Amino acid sequence: MQELLFGPLLLNWGPPIIGYIRQYPWRVFAAVLVIVLLIDLMFRKRSRGNGGDAGDSGIFDFGGDGDCGGD
């Protein structure tokens, strides 16, 4: 039944993947975290239409007016 749902590819590659996840859980967690953060950065940068300078990348935009809190 699983072969009909997932195909033979999952049955061949599933056990080695699960074994790697059990052996190196922090590496898998770190890789997933990096991928999620890169995807988030990619889509957030694309959807934001900031009207800054040509050198303003918008990555470190903290929402301030840029006067550093001076009087």
N, CA, C and O atoms as a Tripos MOL2 file, in Angstrom:
@<TRIPOS>MOLECULE
protein
  284   283    71     0     0
PROTEIN
NO_CHARGES

@<TRIPOS>ATOM
      1 N           0.8160   -1.1930    0.0000 N.3       1 MET1
      2 CA          0.0000    0.0000    0.0000 C.3       1 MET1
      3 C           0.8630    1.2610    0.0000 C.2       1 MET1
      4 O           0.5410    2.2310   -0.6860 O.2       1 MET1
      5 N           1.9620    1.2540    0.7690 N.am      2 GLN2
      6 CA          2.8380    2.4240    0.7730 C.3       2 GLN2
      7 C           3.5070    2.6220   -0.5790 C.2       2 GLN2
      8 O           3.7720    3.7540   -0.9850 O.2       2 GLN2
      9 N           3.7770    1.5330   -1.2700 N.am      3 GLU3
     10 CA          4.4000    1.6700   -2.5840 C.3       3 GLU3
     11 C           3.4480    2.3310   -3.5710 C.2       3 GLU3
     12 O           3.8910    3.0610   -4.4580 O.2       3 GLU3
     13 N           2.1580    2.0900   -3.4320 N.am      4 LEU4
     14 CA          1.1860    2.7480   -4.3020 C.3       4 LEU4
     15 C           1.0680    4.2290   -3.9780 C.2       4 LEU4
     16 O           0.8780    5.0460   -4.8800 O.2       4 LEU4
     17 N           1.1770    4.5870   -2.7020 N.am      5 LEU5
     18 CA          1.0380    5.9900   -2.3200 C.3       5 LEU5
     19 C           2.2980    6.8010   -2.6090 C.2       5 LEU5
     20 O           2.2140    7.8970   -3.1620 O.2       5 LEU5
     21 N           3.4560    6.2770   -2.2430 N.am      6 PHE6
     22 CA          4.6860    7.0530   -2.3190 C.3       6 PHE6
     23 C           5.6360    6.6070   -3.4160 C.2       6 PHE6
     24 O           6.5870    7.3280   -3.7190 O.2       6 PHE6
     25 N           5.4240    5.4840   -4.0040 N.am      7 GLY7
     26 CA          6.2820    4.9940   -5.0650 C.3       7 GLY7
     27 C           7.5150    4.2910   -4.5250 C.2       7 GLY7
     28 O           7.7950    4.3620   -3.3280 O.2       7 GLY7
     29 N           8.2430    3.6230   -5.3810 N.am      8 PRO8
     30 CA          9.4220    2.8710   -4.9370 C.3       8 PRO8
     31 C          10.5810    3.7720   -4.5110 C.2       8 PRO8
     32 O          11.4700    3.3210   -3.7890 O.2       8 PRO8
     33 N          10.5910    5.0300   -4.9390 N.am      9 LEU9
     34 CA         11.6880    5.9230   -4.5830 C.3       9 LEU9
     35 C          11.7470    6.1570   -3.0810 C.2       9 LEU9
     36 O          12.8270    6.1350   -2.4900 O.2       9 LEU9
     37 N          10.5900    6.3820   -2.4600 N.am     10 LEU10
     38 CA         10.5630    6.6090   -1.0180 C.3      10 LEU10
     39 C          10.9400    5.3490   -0.2570 C.2      10 LEU10
     40 O          11.5870    5.4270    0.7880 O.2      10 LEU10
     41 N          10.5500    4.2010   -0.7600 N.am     11 LEU11
     42 CA         10.8960    2.9600   -0.0750 C.3      11 LEU11
     43 C          12.3860    2.6680   -0.1540 C.2      11 LEU11
     44 O          12.9380    2.0300    0.7420 O.2      11 LEU11
     45 N          13.0480    3.1290   -1.2170 N.am     12 ASN12
     46 CA         14.4890    2.9140   -1.3480 C.3      12 ASN12
     47 C          15.3040    3.9450   -0.5670 C.2      12 ASN12
     48 O          16.3260    3.6000    0.0260 O.2      12 ASN12
     49 N          14.8660    5.2010   -0.5610 N.am     13 TRP13
     50 CA         15.6360    6.2770    0.0580 C.3      13 TRP13
     51 C          15.1710    6.6160    1.4720 C.2      13 TRP13
     52 O          15.8820    7.3160    2.1930 O.2      13 TRP13
     53 N          14.0130    6.1470    1.8820 N.am     14 GLY14
     54 CA         13.4670    6.4780    3.1910 C.3      14 GLY14
     55 C          14.3180    6.0250    4.3670 C.2      14 GLY14
     56 O          14.6520    6.8480    5.2200 O.2      14 GLY14
     57 N          14.6820    4.7460    4.4470 N.am     15 PRO15
     58 CA         15.4780    4.2820    5.5950 C.3      15 PRO15
     59 C          16.8410    4.9600    5.7380 C.2      15 PRO15
     60 O          17.2210    5.2710    6.8670 O.2      15 PRO15
     61 N          17.6070    5.2120    4.6590 N.am     16 PRO16
     62 CA         18.8710    5.9440    4.8540 C.3      16 PRO16
     63 C          18.6640    7.3780    5.3280 C.2      16 PRO16
     64 O          19.4540    7.8900    6.1210 O.2      16 PRO16
     65 N          17.6100    8.0270    4.8480 N.am     17 ILE17
     66 CA         17.3420    9.3960    5.2870 C.3      17 ILE17
     67 C          16.9740    9.4100    6.7620 C.2      17 ILE17
     68 O          17.4710   10.2500    7.5120 O.2      17 ILE17
     69 N          16.1240    8.5060    7.1850 N.am     18 ILE18
     70 CA         15.7320    8.4280    8.5920 C.3      18 ILE18
     71 C          16.9530    8.0760    9.4580 C.2      18 ILE18
     72 O          17.0980    8.6010   10.5620 O.2      18 ILE18
     73 N          17.8120    7.2060    8.9700 N.am     19 GLY19
     74 CA         19.0330    6.8800    9.7060 C.3      19 GLY19
     75 C          19.9480    8.0800    9.8750 C.2      19 GLY19
     76 O          20.5300    8.2680   10.9430 O.2      19 GLY19
     77 N          20.0840    8.9010    8.8270 N.am     20 TYR20
     78 CA         20.9100   10.1090    8.9190 C.3      20 TYR20
     79 C          20.3060   11.1010    9.8980 C.2      20 TYR20
     80 O          21.0260   11.7360   10.6690 O.2      20 TYR20
     81 N          18.9750   11.2390    9.8700 N.am     21 ILE21
     82 CA         18.3070   12.1600   10.7870 C.3      21 ILE21
     83 C          18.5130   11.7100   12.2280 C.2      21 ILE21
     84 O          18.7270   12.5430   13.1080 O.2      21 ILE21
     85 N          18.4540   10.4230   12.4790 N.am     22 ARG22
     86 CA         18.6640    9.9180   13.8430 C.3      22 ARG22
     87 C          20.1140   10.0580   14.2910 C.2      22 ARG22
     88 O          20.3810   10.2710   15.4730 O.2      22 ARG22
     89 N          21.0450    9.9400   13.3590 N.am     23 GLN23
     90 CA         22.4620   10.0120   13.7110 C.3      23 GLN23
     91 C          22.9210   11.4610   13.8920 C.2      23 GLN23
     92 O          23.7320   11.7430   14.7750 O.2      23 GLN23
     93 N          22.4220   12.3650   13.0840 N.am     24 TYR24
     94 CA         22.8530   13.7680   13.1190 C.3      24 TYR24
     95 C          21.6430   14.7020   13.1960 C.2      24 TYR24
     96 O          21.3830   15.4190   12.2300 O.2      24 TYR24
     97 N          20.8940   14.7250   14.2990 N.am     25 PRO25
     98 CA         19.6900   15.5650   14.3540 C.3      25 PRO25
     99 C          19.9920   17.0600   14.3200 C.2      25 PRO25
    100 O          19.2130   17.8300   13.7570 O.2      25 PRO25
    101 N          21.1140   17.4860   14.9140 N.am     26 TRP26
    102 CA         21.4170   18.9230   14.9260 C.3      26 TRP26
    103 C          21.8540   19.4210   13.5570 C.2      26 TRP26
    104 O          21.5990   20.5740   13.2080 O.2      26 TRP26
    105 N          22.5060   18.5720   12.7830 N.am     27 ARG27
    106 CA         22.8630   18.9800   11.4110 C.3      27 ARG27
    107 C          21.6240   19.1590   10.5580 C.2      27 ARG27
    108 O          21.5280   20.1050    9.7760 O.2      27 ARG27
    109 N          20.6760   18.2440   10.7100 N.am     28 VAL28
    110 CA         19.4290   18.3410    9.9490 C.3      28 VAL28
    111 C          18.6520   19.5790   10.3780 C.2      28 VAL28
    112 O          18.1160   20.3040    9.5400 O.2      28 VAL28
    113 N          18.5910   19.8190   11.6890 N.am     29 PHE29
    114 CA         17.9010   21.0060   12.1970 C.3      29 PHE29
    115 C          18.5460   22.2790   11.6640 C.2      29 PHE29
    116 O          17.8470   23.1970   11.2380 O.2      29 PHE29
    117 N          19.8750   22.3400   11.6860 N.am     30 ALA30
    118 CA         20.5780   23.5240   11.2040 C.3      30 ALA30
    119 C          20.3500   23.7290    9.7060 C.2      30 ALA30
    120 O          20.1660   24.8610    9.2600 O.2      30 ALA30
    121 N          20.3600   22.6610    8.9380 N.am     31 ALA31
    122 CA         20.1430   22.7840    7.4940 C.3      31 ALA31
    123 C          18.7330   23.2700    7.1940 C.2      31 ALA31
    124 O          18.5380   24.1250    6.3300 O.2      31 ALA31
    125 N          17.7500   22.7280    7.9030 N.am     32 VAL32
    126 CA         16.3710   23.1660    7.6980 C.3      32 VAL32
    127 C          16.2130   24.6200    8.1110 C.2      32 VAL32
    128 O          15.5290   25.3820    7.4280 O.2      32 VAL32
    129 N          16.8340   25.0200    9.2200 N.am     33 LEU33
    130 CA         16.7480   26.4020    9.6770 C.3      33 LEU33
    131 C          17.3590   27.3660    8.6700 C.2      33 LEU33
    132 O          16.7860   28.4200    8.3940 O.2      33 LEU33
    133 N          18.5080   27.0190    8.1230 N.am     34 VAL34
    134 CA         19.1560   27.8770    7.1270 C.3      34 VAL34
    135 C          18.2930   28.0000    5.8800 C.2      34 VAL34
    136 O          18.1590   29.0900    5.3250 O.2      34 VAL34
    137 N          17.7140   26.9070    5.4390 N.am     35 ILE35
    138 CA         16.8600   26.9430    4.2400 C.3      35 ILE35
    139 C          15.6330   27.8120    4.4790 C.2      35 ILE35
    140 O          15.2590   28.6080    3.6170 O.2      35 ILE35
    141 N          15.0030   27.6660    5.6470 N.am     36 VAL36
    142 CA         13.8190   28.4670    5.9530 C.3      36 VAL36
    143 C          14.1700   29.9470    6.0440 C.2      36 VAL36
    144 O          13.4260   30.7880    5.5410 O.2      36 VAL36
    145 N          15.2930   30.2760    6.6770 N.am     37 LEU37
    146 CA         15.6860   31.6820    6.7850 C.3      37 LEU37
    147 C          16.0390   32.2780    5.4240 C.2      37 LEU37
    148 O          15.7140   33.4350    5.1580 O.2      37 LEU37
    149 N          16.6920   31.5140    4.5680 N.am     38 LEU38
    150 CA         17.0060   32.0270    3.2300 C.3      38 LEU38
    151 C          15.7550   32.2390    2.4010 C.2      38 LEU38
    152 O          15.6520   33.2290    1.6770 O.2      38 LEU38
    153 N          14.8020   31.3200    2.4980 N.am     39 ILE39
    154 CA         13.5460   31.4890    1.7600 C.3      39 ILE39
    155 C          12.7870   32.7020    2.2860 C.2      39 ILE39
    156 O          12.2190   33.4700    1.5090 O.2      39 ILE39
    157 N          12.7780   32.8720    3.6120 N.am     40 ASP40
    158 CA         12.1080   34.0230    4.1970 C.3      40 ASP40
    159 C          12.7550   35.3240    3.7470 C.2      40 ASP40
    160 O          12.0570   36.2760    3.3970 O.2      40 ASP40
    161 N          14.0740   35.3720    3.7540 N.am     41 LEU41
    162 CA         14.7880   36.5710    3.3120 C.3      41 LEU41
    163 C          14.5210   36.8590    1.8460 C.2      41 LEU41
    164 O          14.3740   38.0180    1.4580 O.2      41 LEU41
    165 N          14.4590   35.8280    1.0340 N.am     42 MET42
    166 CA         14.2230   35.9990   -0.3860 C.3      42 MET42
    167 C          12.8330   36.5760   -0.6540 C.2      42 MET42
    168 O          12.6940   37.5250   -1.4260 O.2      42 MET42
    169 N          11.8130   36.0120   -0.0240 N.am     43 PHE43
    170 CA         10.4590   36.4740   -0.2980 C.3      43 PHE43
    171 C          10.1520   37.7900    0.3940 C.2      43 PHE43
    172 O           9.3800   38.5840   -0.1420 O.2      43 PHE43
    173 N          10.7260   38.0570    1.5650 N.am     44 ARG44
    174 CA         10.4850   39.3220    2.2330 C.3      44 ARG44
    175 C          11.1060   40.4650    1.4420 C.2      44 ARG44
    176 O          10.5090   41.5340    1.3210 O.2      44 ARG44
    177 N          12.2960   40.2450    0.9050 N.am     45 LYS45
    178 CA         12.9650   41.2810    0.1200 C.3      45 LYS45
    179 C          12.2120   41.5490   -1.1810 C.2      45 LYS45
    180 O          12.1480   42.6890   -1.6430 O.2      45 LYS45
    181 N          11.6510   40.5100   -1.7640 N.am     46 ARG46
    182 CA         10.9210   40.6590   -3.0120 C.3      46 ARG46
    183 C           9.5950   41.3820   -2.8080 C.2      46 ARG46
    184 O           9.1980   42.1870   -3.6500 O.2      46 ARG46
    185 N           8.8990   41.1050   -1.6930 N.am     47 SER47
    186 CA          7.5780   41.6780   -1.4970 C.3      47 SER47
    187 C           7.6320   43.0910   -0.9550 C.2      47 SER47
    188 O           6.6450   43.8190   -1.0600 O.2      47 SER47
    189 N           8.7500   43.5070   -0.3800 N.am     48 ARG48
    190 CA          8.8530   44.8490    0.1860 C.3      48 ARG48
    191 C           9.2640   45.8160   -0.9030 C.2      48 ARG48
    192 O          10.2600   45.5910   -1.5900 O.2      48 ARG48
    193 N           8.5210   46.8720   -1.0650 N.am     49 GLY49
    194 CA          8.8630   47.8860   -2.0470 C.3      49 GLY49
    195 C           9.3580   49.1300   -1.3530 C.2      49 GLY49
    196 O           8.6370   50.1260   -1.2910 O.2      49 GLY49
    197 N          10.5910   49.1030   -0.8180 N.am     50 ASN50
    198 CA         11.0770   50.2780   -0.1050 C.3      50 ASN50
    199 C          11.5390   51.3190   -1.1080 C.2      50 ASN50
    200 O          12.0580   50.9950   -2.1760 O.2      50 ASN50
    201 N          11.3400   52.5640   -0.7440 N.am     51 GLY51
    202 CA         11.7180   53.6560   -1.6270 C.3      51 GLY51
    203 C          13.0250   54.2770   -1.2120 C.2      51 GLY51
    204 O          13.1720   55.4970   -1.2800 O.2      51 GLY51
    205 N          13.9840   53.4720   -0.7830 N.am     52 GLY52
    206 CA         15.2570   53.9780   -0.2960 C.3      52 GLY52
    207 C          16.2070   54.3290   -1.4190 C.2      52 GLY52
    208 O          15.8470   54.3350   -2.5960 O.2      52 GLY52
    209 N          17.4300   54.6200   -1.0200 N.am     53 ASP53
    210 CA         18.4750   54.9480   -1.9850 C.3      53 ASP53
    211 C          18.8380   53.7160   -2.8020 C.2      53 ASP53
    212 O          18.3460   52.6160   -2.5510 O.2      53 ASP53
    213 N          19.6980   53.9230   -3.7730 N.am     54 ALA54
    214 CA         20.1430   52.8000   -4.5890 C.3      54 ALA54
    215 C          21.0070   51.8490   -3.7600 C.2      54 ALA54
    216 O          21.0330   50.6480   -4.0300 O.2      54 ALA54
    217 N          21.7130   52.3720   -2.7540 N.am     55 GLY55
    218 CA         22.5520   51.5320   -1.9130 C.3      55 GLY55
    219 C          21.8090   50.8910   -0.7630 C.2      55 GLY55
    220 O          22.3840   50.0770   -0.0410 O.2      55 GLY55
    221 N          20.5390   51.2350   -0.5700 N.am     56 ASP56
    222 CA         19.7600   50.6910    0.5380 C.3      56 ASP56
    223 C          19.1940   49.3480    0.1210 C.2      56 ASP56
    224 O          18.3000   49.2610   -0.7210 O.2      56 ASP56
    225 N          19.7340   48.3030    0.7310 N.am     57 SER57
    226 CA         19.2760   46.9740    0.3590 C.3      57 SER57
    227 C          18.0140   46.5760    1.0860 C.2      57 SER57
    228 O          17.3090   45.6760    0.6280 O.2      57 SER57
    229 N          17.6970   47.2140    2.2120 N.am     58 GLY58
    230 CA         16.4980   46.8890    2.9500 C.3      58 GLY58
    231 C          16.6350   45.6920    3.8590 C.2      58 GLY58
    232 O          15.6530   45.2930    4.4850 O.2      58 GLY58
    233 N          17.8050   45.1050    3.9580 N.am     59 ILE59
    234 CA         17.9840   43.9350    4.8030 C.3      59 ILE59
    235 C          17.9670   44.3340    6.2680 C.2      59 ILE59
    236 O          17.3440   43.6540    7.0830 O.2      59 ILE59
    237 N          18.6450   45.4340    6.6210 N.am     60 PHE60
    238 CA         18.7350   45.8740    8.0040 C.3      60 PHE60
    239 C          17.8480   47.0930    8.2380 C.2      60 PHE60
    240 O          18.2800   48.0640    8.8580 O.2      60 PHE60
    241 N          16.6460   47.0490    7.7610 N.am     61 ASP61
    242 CA         15.7080   48.1490    7.9430 C.3      61 ASP61
    243 C          14.9470   47.9080    9.2440 C.2      61 ASP61
    244 O          14.1180   47.0010    9.3240 O.2      61 ASP61
    245 N          15.2300   48.7260   10.2690 N.am     62 PHE62
    246 CA         14.6040   48.5530   11.5570 C.3      62 PHE62
    247 C          13.4240   49.4900   11.7630 C.2      62 PHE62
    248 O          12.8760   49.5410   12.8640 O.2      62 PHE62
    249 N          13.0230   50.2170   10.7620 N.am     63 GLY63
    250 CA         11.8350   51.0390   10.8280 C.3      63 GLY63
    251 C          12.0460   52.4120   11.4200 C.2      63 GLY63
    252 O          11.0660   53.1360   11.5970 O.2      63 GLY63
    253 N          13.2440   52.8110   11.7330 N.am     64 GLY64
    254 CA         13.4980   54.1310   12.2970 C.3      64 GLY64
    255 C          13.6200   55.1810   11.2150 C.2      64 GLY64
    256 O          13.6280   54.8720   10.0230 O.2      64 GLY64
    257 N          13.7170   56.4650   11.6620 N.am     65 ASP65
    258 CA         13.8540   57.5320   10.6770 C.3      65 ASP65
    259 C          15.3090   57.8680   10.3950 C.2      65 ASP65
    260 O          15.5820   58.7240    9.5530 O.2      65 ASP65
    261 N          16.2570   57.2180   11.0750 N.am     66 GLY66
    262 CA         17.6600   57.3590   10.7440 C.3      66 GLY66
    263 C          18.3990   58.4310   11.5030 C.2      66 GLY66
    264 O          19.5590   58.7070   11.1990 O.2      66 GLY66
    265 N          17.7460   59.0600   12.5080 N.am     67 ASP67
    266 CA         18.4580   60.1380   13.2210 C.3      67 ASP67
    267 C          19.1540   59.6180   14.4890 C.2      67 ASP67
    268 O          19.7090   60.4220   15.2380 O.2      67 ASP67
    269 N          19.1450   58.3480   14.7450 N.am     68 CYS68
    270 CA         19.8320   57.6880   15.8630 C.3      68 CYS68
    271 C          19.3740   58.1960   17.2170 C.2      68 CYS68
    272 O          20.1060   58.0540   18.1960 O.2      68 CYS68
    273 N          18.2100   58.7730   17.3050 N.am     69 GLY69
    274 CA         17.6350   59.1970   18.5780 C.3      69 GLY69
    275 C          18.1910   60.4920   19.1280 C.2      69 GLY69
    276 O          17.9530   60.8070   20.2940 O.2      69 GLY69
    277 N          18.9090   61.2410   18.3440 N.am     70 GLY70
    278 CA         19.4780   62.5120   18.8180 C.3      70 GLY70
    279 C          18.4190   63.6090   18.9110 C.2      70 GLY70
    280 O          17.3150   63.4820   18.3800 O.2      70 GLY70
    281 N          18.7900   64.6950   19.6040 N.am     71 ASP71
    282 CA         17.8260   65.8100   19.7740 C.3      71 ASP71
    283 C          17.8090   66.7120   18.5740 C.2      71 ASP71
    284 O          17.0630   67.6910   18.5470 O.2      71 ASP71
@<TRIPOS>BOND
     1     1     2 1
     2     2     3 1
     3     3     4 2
     4     3     5 am
     5     5     6 1
     6     6     7 1
     7     7     8 2
     8     7     9 am
     9     9    10 1
    10    10    11 1
    11    11    12 2
    12    11    13 am
    13    13    14 1
    14    14    15 1
    15    15    16 2
    16    15    17 am
    17    17    18 1
    18    18    19 1
    19    19    20 2
    20    19    21 am
    21    21    22 1
    22    22    23 1
    23    23    24 2
    24    23    25 am
    25    25    26 1
    26    26    27 1
    27    27    28 2
    28    27    29 am
    29    29    30 1
    30    30    31 1
    31    31    32 2
    32    31    33 am
    33    33    34 1
    34    34    35 1
    35    35    36 2
    36    35    37 am
    37    37    38 1
    38    38    39 1
    39    39    40 2
    40    39    41 am
    41    41    42 1
    42    42    43 1
    43    43    44 2
    44    43    45 am
    45    45    46 1
    46    46    47 1
    47    47    48 2
    48    47    49 am
    49    49    50 1
    50    50    51 1
    51    51    52 2
    52    51    53 am
    53    53    54 1
    54    54    55 1
    55    55    56 2
    56    55    57 am
    57    57    58 1
    58    58    59 1
    59    59    60 2
    60    59    61 am
    61    61    62 1
    62    62    63 1
    63    63    64 2
    64    63    65 am
    65    65    66 1
    66    66    67 1
    67    67    68 2
    68    67    69 am
    69    69    70 1
    70    70    71 1
    71    71    72 2
    72    71    73 am
    73    73    74 1
    74    74    75 1
    75    75    76 2
    76    75    77 am
    77    77    78 1
    78    78    79 1
    79    79    80 2
    80    79    81 am
    81    81    82 1
    82    82    83 1
    83    83    84 2
    84    83    85 am
    85    85    86 1
    86    86    87 1
    87    87    88 2
    88    87    89 am
    89    89    90 1
    90    90    91 1
    91    91    92 2
    92    91    93 am
    93    93    94 1
    94    94    95 1
    95    95    96 2
    96    95    97 am
    97    97    98 1
    98    98    99 1
    99    99   100 2
   100    99   101 am
   101   101   102 1
   102   102   103 1
   103   103   104 2
   104   103   105 am
   105   105   106 1
   106   106   107 1
   107   107   108 2
   108   107   109 am
   109   109   110 1
   110   110   111 1
   111   111   112 2
   112   111   113 am
   113   113   114 1
   114   114   115 1
   115   115   116 2
   116   115   117 am
   117   117   118 1
   118   118   119 1
   119   119   120 2
   120   119   121 am
   121   121   122 1
   122   122   123 1
   123   123   124 2
   124   123   125 am
   125   125   126 1
   126   126   127 1
   127   127   128 2
   128   127   129 am
   129   129   130 1
   130   130   131 1
   131   131   132 2
   132   131   133 am
   133   133   134 1
   134   134   135 1
   135   135   136 2
   136   135   137 am
   137   137   138 1
   138   138   139 1
   139   139   140 2
   140   139   141 am
   141   141   142 1
   142   142   143 1
   143   143   144 2
   144   143   145 am
   145   145   146 1
   146   146   147 1
   147   147   148 2
   148   147   149 am
   149   149   150 1
   150   150   151 1
   151   151   152 2
   152   151   153 am
   153   153   154 1
   154   154   155 1
   155   155   156 2
   156   155   157 am
   157   157   158 1
   158   158   159 1
   159   159   160 2
   160   159   161 am
   161   161   162 1
   162   162   163 1
   163   163   164 2
   164   163   165 am
   165   165   166 1
   166   166   167 1
   167   167   168 2
   168   167   169 am
   169   169   170 1
   170   170   171 1
   171   171   172 2
   172   171   173 am
   173   173   174 1
   174   174   175 1
   175   175   176 2
   176   175   177 am
   177   177   178 1
   178   178   179 1
   179   179   180 2
   180   179   181 am
   181   181   182 1
   182   182   183 1
   183   183   184 2
   184   183   185 am
   185   185   186 1
   186   186   187 1
   187   187   188 2
   188   187   189 am
   189   189   190 1
   190   190   191 1
   191   191   192 2
   192   191   193 am
   193   193   194 1
   194   194   195 1
   195   195   196 2
   196   195   197 am
   197   197   198 1
   198   198   199 1
   199   199   200 2
   200   199   201 am
   201   201   202 1
   202   202   203 1
   203   203   204 2
   204   203   205 am
   205   205   206 1
   206   206   207 1
   207   207   208 2
   208   207   209 am
   209   209   210 1
   210   210   211 1
   211   211   212 2
   212   211   213 am
   213   213   214 1
   214   214   215 1
   215   215   216 2
   216   215   217 am
   217   217   218 1
   218   218   219 1
   219   219   220 2
   220   219   221 am
   221   221   222 1
   222   222   223 1
   223   223   224 2
   224   223   225 am
   225   225   226 1
   226   226   227 1
   227   227   228 2
   228   227   229 am
   229   229   230 1
   230   230   231 1
   231   231   232 2
   232   231   233 am
   233   233   234 1
   234   234   235 1
   235   235   236 2
   236   235   237 am
   237   237   238 1
   238   238   239 1
   239   239   240 2
   240   239   241 am
   241   241   242 1
   242   242   243 1
   243   243   244 2
   244   243   245 am
   245   245   246 1
   246   246   247 1
   247   247   248 2
   248   247   249 am
   249   249   250 1
   250   250   251 1
   251   251   252 2
   252   251   253 am
   253   253   254 1
   254   254   255 1
   255   255   256 2
   256   255   257 am
   257   257   258 1
   258   258   259 1
   259   259   260 2
   260   259   261 am
   261   261   262 1
   262   262   263 1
   263   263   264 2
   264   263   265 am
   265   265   266 1
   266   266   267 1
   267   267   268 2
   268   267   269 am
   269   269   270 1
   270   270   271 1
   271   271   272 2
   272   271   273 am
   273   273   274 1
   274   274   275 1
   275   275   276 2
   276   275   277 am
   277   277   278 1
   278   278   279 1
   279   279   280 2
   280   279   281 am
   281   281   282 1
   282   282   283 1
   283   283   284 2
@<TRIPOS>SUBSTRUCTURE
     1 MET1         2 RESIDUE 1 A MET
     2 GLN2         6 RESIDUE 1 A GLN
     3 GLU3        10 RESIDUE 1 A GLU
     4 LEU4        14 RESIDUE 1 A LEU
     5 LEU5        18 RESIDUE 1 A LEU
     6 PHE6        22 RESIDUE 1 A PHE
     7 GLY7        26 RESIDUE 1 A GLY
     8 PRO8        30 RESIDUE 1 A PRO
     9 LEU9        34 RESIDUE 1 A LEU
    10 LEU10       38 RESIDUE 1 A LEU
    11 LEU11       42 RESIDUE 1 A LEU
    12 ASN12       46 RESIDUE 1 A ASN
    13 TRP13       50 RESIDUE 1 A TRP
    14 GLY14       54 RESIDUE 1 A GLY
    15 PRO15       58 RESIDUE 1 A PRO
    16 PRO16       62 RESIDUE 1 A PRO
    17 ILE17       66 RESIDUE 1 A ILE
    18 ILE18       70 RESIDUE 1 A ILE
    19 GLY19       74 RESIDUE 1 A GLY
    20 TYR20       78 RESIDUE 1 A TYR
    21 ILE21       82 RESIDUE 1 A ILE
    22 ARG22       86 RESIDUE 1 A ARG
    23 GLN23       90 RESIDUE 1 A GLN
    24 TYR24       94 RESIDUE 1 A TYR
    25 PRO25       98 RESIDUE 1 A PRO
    26 TRP26      102 RESIDUE 1 A TRP
    27 ARG27      106 RESIDUE 1 A ARG
    28 VAL28      110 RESIDUE 1 A VAL
    29 PHE29      114 RESIDUE 1 A PHE
    30 ALA30      118 RESIDUE 1 A ALA
    31 ALA31      122 RESIDUE 1 A ALA
    32 VAL32      126 RESIDUE 1 A VAL
    33 LEU33      130 RESIDUE 1 A LEU
    34 VAL34      134 RESIDUE 1 A VAL
    35 ILE35      138 RESIDUE 1 A ILE
    36 VAL36      142 RESIDUE 1 A VAL
    37 LEU37      146 RESIDUE 1 A LEU
    38 LEU38      150 RESIDUE 1 A LEU
    39 ILE39      154 RESIDUE 1 A ILE
    40 ASP40      158 RESIDUE 1 A ASP
    41 LEU41      162 RESIDUE 1 A LEU
    42 MET42      166 RESIDUE 1 A MET
    43 PHE43      170 RESIDUE 1 A PHE
    44 ARG44      174 RESIDUE 1 A ARG
    45 LYS45      178 RESIDUE 1 A LYS
    46 ARG46      182 RESIDUE 1 A ARG
    47 SER47      186 RESIDUE 1 A SER
    48 ARG48      190 RESIDUE 1 A ARG
    49 GLY49      194 RESIDUE 1 A GLY
    50 ASN50      198 RESIDUE 1 A ASN
    51 GLY51      202 RESIDUE 1 A GLY
    52 GLY52      206 RESIDUE 1 A GLY
    53 ASP53      210 RESIDUE 1 A ASP
    54 ALA54      214 RESIDUE 1 A ALA
    55 GLY55      218 RESIDUE 1 A GLY
    56 ASP56      222 RESIDUE 1 A ASP
    57 SER57      226 RESIDUE 1 A SER
    58 GLY58      230 RESIDUE 1 A GLY
    59 ILE59      234 RESIDUE 1 A ILE
    60 PHE60      238 RESIDUE 1 A PHE
    61 ASP61      242 RESIDUE 1 A ASP
    62 PHE62      246 RESIDUE 1 A PHE
    63 GLY63      250 RESIDUE 1 A GLY
    64 GLY64      254 RESIDUE 1 A GLY
    65 ASP65      258 RESIDUE 1 A ASP
    66 GLY66      262 RESIDUE 1 A GLY
    67 ASP67      266 RESIDUE 1 A ASP
    68 CYS68      270 RESIDUE 1 A CYS
    69 GLY69      274 RESIDUE 1 A GLY
    70 GLY70      278 RESIDUE 1 A GLY
    71 ASP71      282 RESIDUE 1 A ASP
